[in-house]
Amino acid sequence: MSHKHRSVLQAIFHDPIGGNIHWREVESLLHHLGASVEPGHGARFRVVLNRHEFTVHHPHHGNEMGRNDIRYLREHLAAAGVSLSVYDARATAADAHE
């Protein structure tokens, strides 16, 4: 498991919510988690992760996601069963199989 992906996930679930998470990092994390990310209308992207479907928005000005977008993403990742502890458990299990 990538240290970079863990860092992005940690930033998403960190309190208080930061505003320095780049869209490309989030998109890479979603793909790494096994999500289907498809372009929608305008700056919207349809995401399906663990049978949970939601929409994320690409930032309009710049590459950094806003705090409200990160909060929204956090809620949907949690609803899809993704958390930092689950990610760490998967990483430990994957390392044990190597």
C-alpha distances in whole Angstrom, upper triangle without the diagonal:
4,7,9,8,8,11,12,12,14,16,17,18,20,23,25,24,23,24,22,19,20,20,18,15,15,16,13,11,13,13,9,10,13,16,19,20,23,26,29,32,32,29,27,24,24,21,21,18,18,22,22,24,24,25,24,26,25,27,30,31,28,24,24,23,26,26,27,25,22,24,24,21,20,22,21,18,19,22,19,17,14,14,12,13,12,9,9,11,8,6,9,10,8,9,12,13,12
4,5,5,6,9,10,11,12,14,16,17,18,22,24,22,21,22,19,16,17,17,15,12,13,14,11,9,13,12,9,11,14,16,19,19,23,25,28,31,30,27,26,23,24,21,21,19,20,23,23,24,24,24,22,24,23,24,28,28,25,21,21,21,24,24,26,23,20,23,23,20,19,22,21,18,20,22,20,19,15,15,13,15,14,11,11,13,12,9,12,14,12,12,15,16,15
4,6,5,6,9,10,10,12,14,15,16,20,21,20,19,20,17,15,16,17,16,12,14,15,12,11,14,15,12,13,17,18,21,21,25,27,29,32,31,28,27,25,26,23,23,21,22,25,25,26,25,26,23,25,23,24,28,28,24,21,20,20,23,23,25,23,20,22,23,20,19,22,22,18,20,23,21,20,16,15,12,14,15,11,11,14,13,10,13,15,14,13,17,18,17
4,5,5,6,9,10,11,13,15,15,19,20,18,17,17,14,12,12,14,12,8,11,12,10,9,12,13,11,13,16,17,20,19,22,24,27,29,28,24,24,22,23,21,22,20,21,25,24,24,23,23,20,21,20,21,24,24,21,17,16,17,20,20,22,20,17,20,21,18,17,21,20,17,19,22,21,20,16,15,13,16,16,12,13,16,15,13,16,18,17,17,20,21,20
4,5,5,6,9,10,11,13,14,18,19,17,16,17,15,12,12,13,11,8,8,10,8,6,9,10,8,9,13,14,16,16,20,21,24,27,26,23,22,19,20,17,18,16,18,21,20,21,20,20,18,19,18,20,23,24,21,17,16,16,19,19,21,18,15,18,18,15,14,18,17,14,16,19,17,16,13,12,10,13,13,10,11,14,13,11,15,17,15,16,19,20,20
4,5,5,6,9,10,11,12,16,18,16,16,17,15,13,14,15,14,11,11,13,11,8,12,13,10,11,14,16,19,19,23,24,27,29,29,25,24,22,22,19,20,17,18,22,21,22,21,22,20,21,21,22,25,26,23,19,18,17,20,19,21,19,15,17,19,15,14,17,17,14,15,18,17,15,12,10,8,10,11,8,8,12,11,10,13,15,14,15,18,19,19
4,5,5,6,9,10,10,14,15,14,13,14,12,10,12,14,14,10,11,14,12,10,13,15,13,14,17,18,21,20,24,25,27,29,28,25,24,22,23,21,22,19,21,24,23,24,22,22,20,21,20,20,24,23,21,17,15,15,17,17,19,18,14,16,18,15,14,18,18,15,16,20,19,18,14,12,10,13,14,11,11,15,15,13,16,19,18,18,21,23,22
4,5,5,6,9,10,13,14,12,11,12,10,7,9,10,11,7,7,10,10,7,10,13,12,12,15,15,18,17,20,21,23,26,25,21,20,19,20,17,19,17,19,22,20,20,19,19,16,17,16,17,20,20,18,14,12,12,14,14,16,14,11,13,15,12,11,15,15,13,15,18,17,16,13,12,10,14,14,12,13,16,16,15,18,20,19,20,23,24,24
4,5,5,6,9,12,14,12,12,13,13,10,12,13,13,10,8,11,11,8,10,13,11,10,14,14,17,17,20,22,24,26,25,22,21,19,19,16,17,15,16,19,18,18,17,18,15,17,17,18,22,23,20,17,15,14,15,14,16,14,11,12,14,10,9,12,13,10,11,14,14,13,9,8,7,10,11,9,11,14,14,13,16,18,18,19,22,23,23
4,5,5,6,10,12,10,11,13,12,11,13,15,16,12,11,15,14,11,14,16,15,14,18,18,21,21,24,25,27,29,28,25,23,22,22,20,21,18,19,22,21,22,20,21,18,20,20,20,24,24,22,19,16,15,16,14,16,15,12,13,15,13,10,14,15,12,13,16,16,15,11,9,6,10,12,10,11,14,15,14,16,19,19,20,22,24,24
4,6,5,8,10,8,7,9,9,7,11,13,14,11,10,14,14,12,14,17,16,16,19,19,21,20,23,24,26,27,26,22,22,21,22,19,21,19,21,24,21,22,20,20,17,18,17,17,21,21,18,16,13,12,13,11,14,13,9,11,14,12,10,14,15,13,14,17,18,17,14,11,10,13,15,13,14,18,18,18,20,23,22,23,26,28,28
4,6,9,10,7,8,9,10,8,11,12,14,11,9,13,13,11,12,16,15,14,17,16,19,18,21,22,23,24,24,20,19,18,19,16,18,16,18,21,18,18,16,16,14,15,15,16,19,20,18,15,12,10,11,9,11,10,6,8,10,8,6,10,11,9,11,14,14,14,11,10,9,13,14,13,15,18,18,18,21,23,23,24,27,28,28
4,7,9,7,9,12,13,11,15,16,17,14,12,16,16,13,14,18,17,15,19,18,21,20,23,25,25,27,27,23,22,21,21,18,19,17,18,21,18,19,18,18,16,18,19,19,23,23,22,19,16,14,14,11,13,12,9,8,11,9,6,9,11,10,9,13,14,13,10,8,8,11,12,12,13,16,17,17,20,22,22,23,26,27,28
4,6,6,8,11,12,11,15,17,19,16,14,18,19,16,17,21,20,18,22,21,24,23,26,27,28,30,29,25,24,23,24,22,23,21,22,25,22,23,21,21,19,20,21,20,23,23,22,19,16,14,14,11,13,14,10,10,13,12,10,12,15,13,13,17,18,17,14,11,10,13,15,15,15,18,20,19,21,24,24,25,27,29,30
3,5,8,11,13,14,17,19,21,19,17,21,22,19,20,24,23,22,25,24,27,26,29,29,30,31,30,26,25,25,26,24,25,23,25,27,24,25,22,22,20,21,22,21,24,24,23,21,17,16,14,11,13,14,11,10,14,14,11,13,16,15,15,18,20,19,17,14,13,15,18,18,19,21,23,23,25,27,28,29,31,33,34
4,6,10,12,13,17,19,21,19,18,22,23,20,22,25,25,24,27,26,28,27,29,29,30,30,29,26,25,25,26,25,26,25,27,28,25,26,23,23,20,21,21,20,23,22,21,20,16,15,13,9,12,14,11,10,14,14,12,14,18,17,17,20,22,21,19,16,16,18,21,20,21,24,26,25,27,30,30,31,33,35,36
4,7,9,10,13,15,18,16,15,18,20,17,19,22,22,21,24,23,25,23,26,26,26,27,26,22,22,22,23,21,23,22,24,26,23,23,20,19,17,17,18,16,19,19,18,17,13,11,9,6,9,10,7,7,11,11,10,12,15,15,15,18,20,20,17,15,15,18,20,19,21,23,24,24,27,29,29,30,33,34,35
4,6,7,11,13,16,14,14,17,18,17,19,22,22,21,24,23,25,23,26,25,26,27,25,21,21,22,23,22,24,23,26,28,25,24,21,20,17,17,17,15,18,17,16,14,10,9,8,6,10,11,8,10,13,13,12,15,17,17,18,21,22,22,19,17,16,20,21,20,21,25,25,25,27,30,29,30,33,35,35
4,6,9,11,14,13,13,16,18,17,18,21,22,22,24,23,24,22,24,23,24,24,22,18,19,20,22,21,24,23,26,28,25,24,21,19,15,15,14,12,14,13,12,11,7,6,6,5,9,9,8,10,13,13,13,16,18,17,19,22,22,23,20,19,19,22,24,22,23,27,27,26,29,31,31,32,35,36,36
4,6,10,12,11,11,14,15,15,17,20,20,21,23,22,24,21,23,23,24,25,22,19,20,20,22,21,24,23,26,28,26,25,22,20,16,15,14,12,15,13,11,9,6,7,8,9,12,12,10,13,15,14,15,18,19,18,20,23,23,24,21,19,18,22,23,21,23,26,26,25,28,30,29,30,33,34,34
4,7,9,7,7,11,12,11,13,16,16,17,20,18,20,18,20,20,21,22,21,17,17,17,19,18,21,20,23,25,22,21,19,17,14,13,12,11,14,14,11,8,5,6,8,9,12,10,8,12,13,12,12,16,16,15,18,20,20,21,18,17,16,20,21,18,20,23,23,22,25,27,26,27,30,31,31
4,6,5,7,9,10,11,13,15,16,17,19,18,19,16,18,17,19,20,18,15,15,15,18,17,20,20,23,25,23,21,19,17,13,12,10,9,12,12,9,5,4,6,9,12,14,11,10,14,15,13,14,18,18,17,20,22,21,22,19,19,18,22,22,20,22,25,24,23,26,28,27,28,31,32,31
4,5,5,6,9,10,11,12,14,15,17,15,15,12,14,13,15,17,15,11,12,11,14,14,17,17,21,22,20,18,16,13,10,9,6,7,11,11,9,6,6,6,10,12,14,10,10,14,14,11,14,17,16,15,19,20,19,21,18,19,19,23,22,20,22,25,24,23,27,28,27,28,31,32,31
4,5,5,6,8,10,11,12,14,15,14,15,12,14,14,16,18,17,13,14,12,15,14,17,17,21,22,21,19,17,15,12,12,9,10,13,14,11,8,9,10,14,16,17,14,13,17,17,14,16,19,18,17,20,22,20,22,19,19,19,23,22,19,22,25,23,22,26,27,25,26,30,30,29
4,5,5,6,9,10,10,12,14,14,15,13,16,16,19,21,20,16,16,14,16,15,17,16,20,22,20,19,18,16,13,14,12,13,16,16,14,10,10,10,14,15,17,14,12,16,16,13,14,18,17,15,18,20,19,19,16,16,16,19,19,16,18,21,20,19,22,24,22,23,27,27,26
4,5,5,6,9,10,10,13,11,13,11,14,14,17,19,18,14,14,12,13,12,14,13,17,19,17,16,14,13,10,11,10,12,15,16,14,11,10,9,12,13,14,11,10,13,13,9,11,14,13,11,15,17,15,16,13,14,14,18,17,15,18,20,19,18,22,23,22,23,27,27,27
4,5,5,6,9,10,11,9,10,8,10,11,14,17,16,13,12,10,11,10,12,12,16,17,16,15,13,12,10,11,10,12,15,17,15,12,12,11,15,16,17,13,12,16,15,11,14,16,14,13,16,18,16,17,15,16,17,20,19,16,19,22,20,19,23,24,22,24,27,27,27
4,5,5,6,9,10,10,11,10,13,14,17,20,20,17,16,13,14,12,14,13,16,19,18,17,16,16,13,15,13,15,18,20,17,14,14,14,17,19,20,16,15,18,17,14,15,18,16,14,17,19,17,18,15,16,16,19,18,15,17,20,17,17,21,21,19,21,24,24,24
4,5,5,6,9,9,11,11,14,16,19,22,21,18,17,14,15,12,13,11,14,17,16,16,15,15,13,15,14,16,20,21,19,15,15,14,17,18,18,15,13,16,15,12,12,15,14,11,14,16,14,14,11,12,12,15,14,11,14,16,14,14,18,19,17,19,22,22,22
4,5,5,6,5,8,8,11,14,16,19,19,16,15,11,11,8,9,8,11,13,12,12,12,12,11,13,13,16,19,21,20,16,16,14,17,18,18,15,13,15,14,10,12,14,12,9,13,14,11,13,10,12,14,16,15,12,16,17,15,16,19,20,18,21,23,23,24
4,5,5,5,7,7,11,13,16,20,20,18,16,13,12,10,10,9,12,14,14,14,14,14,14,16,15,18,21,23,21,18,18,17,20,21,21,18,17,19,18,14,16,18,15,13,16,17,14,15,13,15,16,19,16,14,17,18,16,16,20,19,17,20,23,22,22
4,5,7,10,11,15,17,20,23,24,21,19,16,16,13,13,11,13,16,16,16,17,17,16,18,18,21,24,25,23,19,19,19,22,22,23,20,18,20,19,15,16,18,16,13,16,17,14,14,12,14,14,16,14,11,14,15,12,12,16,16,14,16,19,19,19
4,6,9,11,15,18,20,23,24,21,19,16,15,11,11,8,9,12,13,14,15,16,15,18,19,21,25,26,25,21,20,19,22,22,22,19,17,18,17,14,14,16,13,10,13,14,11,11,9,11,12,14,11,9,12,13,11,12,15,15,14,16,19,18,19
4,7,9,13,16,19,22,23,21,19,15,14,10,9,7,8,11,12,13,14,16,16,19,19,22,25,27,26,22,22,21,24,24,24,20,19,21,19,15,16,17,14,12,15,15,11,12,11,14,15,17,14,12,16,16,13,14,18,17,15,18,20,19,20
4,6,10,13,15,19,20,18,15,12,10,6,5,4,7,9,9,10,11,12,12,15,16,19,22,25,24,20,20,19,21,22,21,18,17,18,16,13,14,15,12,10,14,13,10,12,11,14,16,18,16,14,18,18,16,17,21,20,19,22,24,23,24
4,6,10,12,16,18,16,13,10,8,6,5,7,10,10,10,9,11,11,12,15,15,19,22,24,24,21,21,19,22,23,22,18,18,20,18,15,17,17,14,13,16,16,13,15,15,18,20,22,19,18,21,22,19,21,24,23,22,25,27,26,27
4,7,9,13,14,12,10,6,6,5,7,9,12,13,12,10,10,9,9,11,12,16,18,21,20,17,18,16,19,21,20,16,16,19,16,13,16,17,14,13,17,17,14,17,16,19,21,23,21,19,23,24,21,22,26,26,24,27,29,28,29
4,6,10,12,11,9,5,5,7,9,12,15,15,14,11,11,9,10,11,12,16,17,20,20,18,19,18,20,22,21,17,19,21,18,16,19,19,16,17,20,19,17,20,19,22,24,27,25,23,27,28,25,26,30,29,28,30,33,32,32
4,7,8,8,6,4,6,9,12,15,18,18,17,13,12,10,10,10,10,14,14,18,18,16,18,17,19,22,20,17,18,21,18,16,20,21,18,18,22,21,20,23,22,24,26,29,27,26,29,31,28,29,33,33,31,33,36,35,35
4,6,7,5,5,6,10,13,16,19,18,16,13,11,9,10,9,11,14,14,18,19,18,19,18,19,22,20,16,19,21,17,16,20,20,18,19,22,21,20,24,23,26,28,31,29,28,31,33,30,31,35,35,33,36,39,38,38
4,6,6,8,9,13,16,19,23,21,19,16,14,10,11,10,11,14,13,17,19,18,20,18,19,22,20,17,20,21,18,18,22,22,20,22,25,24,23,26,26,28,30,33,32,31,34,36,34,35,38,38,37,39,42,41,42
4,6,9,11,15,18,21,25,24,22,18,15,12,11,9,9,11,10,13,15,15,17,16,17,20,19,16,19,21,18,18,22,22,21,22,26,25,24,28,27,29,30,34,32,31,34,36,34,35,39,39,37,40,43,42,42
4,7,10,13,17,19,23,22,20,17,14,10,8,5,5,7,7,11,12,12,13,12,14,17,16,13,15,18,15,15,19,20,18,19,23,23,22,25,24,26,27,31,29,28,31,33,31,32,36,36,35,37,40,39,40
4,7,10,13,16,19,19,16,13,10,6,6,5,6,9,10,14,15,14,15,13,14,17,15,12,14,16,13,13,17,17,15,17,20,19,19,22,21,23,25,28,27,26,29,31,29,30,34,34,33,35,38,37,38
4,6,10,13,16,16,14,11,8,5,5,6,7,11,13,16,17,15,16,14,16,18,16,13,14,16,13,12,16,16,14,15,18,18,16,20,19,21,23,26,24,23,27,28,26,27,31,31,29,32,35,34,35
4,7,10,13,12,11,7,6,5,7,9,11,15,17,20,20,18,19,16,18,19,17,14,16,17,14,12,15,15,12,13,17,15,14,18,17,20,23,25,23,22,26,27,25,26,30,29,28,31,34,33,34
4,6,10,10,8,6,5,6,7,10,12,16,18,21,21,19,19,16,18,19,17,14,14,16,13,10,13,13,10,10,14,13,11,14,14,17,19,22,19,18,22,23,21,23,26,26,25,28,30,29,30
4,7,6,5,4,7,9,11,14,16,19,22,25,25,22,22,19,21,22,20,17,17,18,15,12,14,14,10,10,13,12,9,12,13,16,19,21,18,18,21,22,19,22,25,24,23,26,28,27,29
4,5,5,6,8,11,12,16,18,21,24,26,26,23,22,20,21,21,20,17,16,17,15,12,13,13,9,8,11,10,6,9,9,13,16,17,14,14,18,18,16,18,21,20,20,23,25,24,26
4,5,8,11,14,16,19,21,24,27,30,29,26,25,23,25,24,23,20,19,19,17,14,15,14,11,9,11,9,6,8,9,13,16,17,13,14,17,17,15,18,20,19,19,22,23,23,25
4,6,10,13,16,19,22,25,28,31,30,27,27,24,25,25,23,21,20,20,17,15,16,15,11,11,13,10,7,10,12,16,19,20,17,17,21,20,18,21,24,22,22,26,27,26,28
4,7,10,13,17,19,22,25,28,28,25,24,21,22,22,20,17,17,17,14,12,13,11,8,9,10,7,5,9,11,14,18,19,16,17,21,21,19,22,25,24,24,27,28,28,30
4,7,10,14,16,20,22,25,25,23,22,19,21,21,18,16,16,16,13,11,13,12,8,10,12,10,8,12,13,17,20,22,19,19,23,23,22,24,27,26,26,29,31,30,32
4,7,10,13,16,19,22,22,20,19,16,17,17,15,12,13,13,10,9,11,10,7,9,12,10,10,13,14,17,20,22,20,20,24,24,23,25,28,28,28,31,33,32,34
4,7,10,13,15,18,19,17,17,14,15,16,13,10,12,13,9,9,12,12,9,11,14,13,13,16,16,18,21,24,22,22,25,27,25,27,30,30,29,32,34,34,35
4,7,9,12,15,15,13,13,10,11,13,11,7,9,11,8,7,11,12,10,11,14,14,14,17,16,18,20,23,22,21,24,26,25,26,29,30,29,31,34,34,34
4,6,8,12,12,11,11,8,10,12,11,7,10,12,10,10,13,14,13,15,18,18,18,21,19,21,22,26,25,24,27,29,28,28,32,32,31,34,36,36,37
4,6,9,9,8,9,7,10,13,13,9,11,14,13,12,15,17,16,17,20,21,20,23,21,22,23,27,26,24,27,29,28,28,32,33,31,33,36,36,36
4,6,6,6,6,6,8,11,11,9,11,14,14,13,16,18,18,18,22,23,22,25,23,23,24,28,28,26,28,31,30,30,33,35,33,35,38,38,38
4,6,8,9,9,10,14,14,12,14,17,16,16,20,21,21,22,25,26,26,28,26,27,28,32,31,29,32,35,34,34,37,38,37,39,42,42,42
4,7,8,9,10,14,15,13,16,18,18,18,21,23,23,24,27,28,28,30,28,28,29,32,33,31,33,36,35,34,38,39,38,39,43,43,43
4,6,8,10,14,15,14,15,18,19,18,21,23,23,23,26,28,28,29,27,27,27,31,31,28,31,34,33,32,35,37,35,37,40,40,40
4,7,10,13,15,12,13,17,17,16,18,21,20,20,23,25,25,26,23,24,23,27,27,25,27,30,29,28,32,33,32,33,36,37,36
4,6,9,12,10,10,14,14,13,15,18,19,18,21,23,23,24,22,21,21,25,25,23,25,28,28,27,30,32,31,32,35,36,36
4,7,8,6,7,10,11,10,12,15,15,15,18,20,20,22,19,19,19,23,23,22,24,27,26,26,29,31,30,32,35,35,35
4,6,5,6,9,10,11,12,14,16,16,18,20,21,23,20,20,20,24,25,23,26,29,28,28,31,33,33,34,37,38,38
4,5,5,6,9,10,10,12,14,15,16,18,20,21,19,18,19,22,23,22,24,27,27,27,30,32,32,33,36,37,38
4,5,5,6,9,10,11,13,14,15,17,18,20,19,18,20,23,23,23,25,28,28,29,31,33,33,34,37,38,39
4,5,5,6,9,10,11,12,14,15,16,18,17,17,18,22,22,21,24,26,26,26,30,31,30,32,35,36,36
4,5,5,6,9,10,10,12,14,15,16,14,14,15,18,19,18,20,23,23,23,26,28,28,29,32,33,33
4,5,5,6,9,10,11,12,14,16,14,13,15,18,19,18,21,23,23,24,27,28,29,30,33,34,35
4,5,5,6,9,10,11,13,15,14,14,16,19,19,19,22,24,24,25,28,29,29,31,33,34,35
4,5,5,6,9,10,10,12,11,12,14,17,16,16,19,21,20,22,25,25,25,27,30,30,32
4,5,5,6,9,10,11,9,9,11,14,14,14,17,18,19,20,22,24,24,26,28,29,30
4,6,5,6,9,10,10,10,13,15,15,16,19,20,20,22,24,25,26,28,30,31,32
4,5,5,6,9,9,10,14,16,15,15,19,20,19,21,24,24,24,27,29,29,31
4,5,5,6,5,7,10,13,11,11,15,16,15,17,20,20,21,23,25,26,27
4,5,5,5,6,10,11,10,11,14,15,15,18,20,20,21,24,25,26,28
4,5,7,9,13,14,13,14,17,18,17,20,22,22,23,26,27,28,30
4,6,9,13,14,11,12,16,16,15,18,20,20,20,23,25,25,27
4,7,10,10,8,10,13,13,12,15,17,17,18,21,22,22,25
4,7,8,6,7,10,11,11,13,15,16,16,19,20,21,23
4,5,5,6,9,10,11,12,14,15,17,18,20,21,23
4,6,5,6,9,10,10,12,14,15,16,18,20,21
4,5,5,6,9,10,11,12,14,15,17,19,20
4,5,5,6,9,10,11,12,14,15,17,19
4,5,5,6,9,10,11,12,14,16,17
4,5,5,6,9,10,10,12,14,16
4,5,5,6,9,10,11,13,15
4,5,5,6,9,10,11,13
4,5,5,6,9,10,11
4,5,5,6,9,10
4,5,5,7,9
4,5,5,7
4,5,5
4,6
4
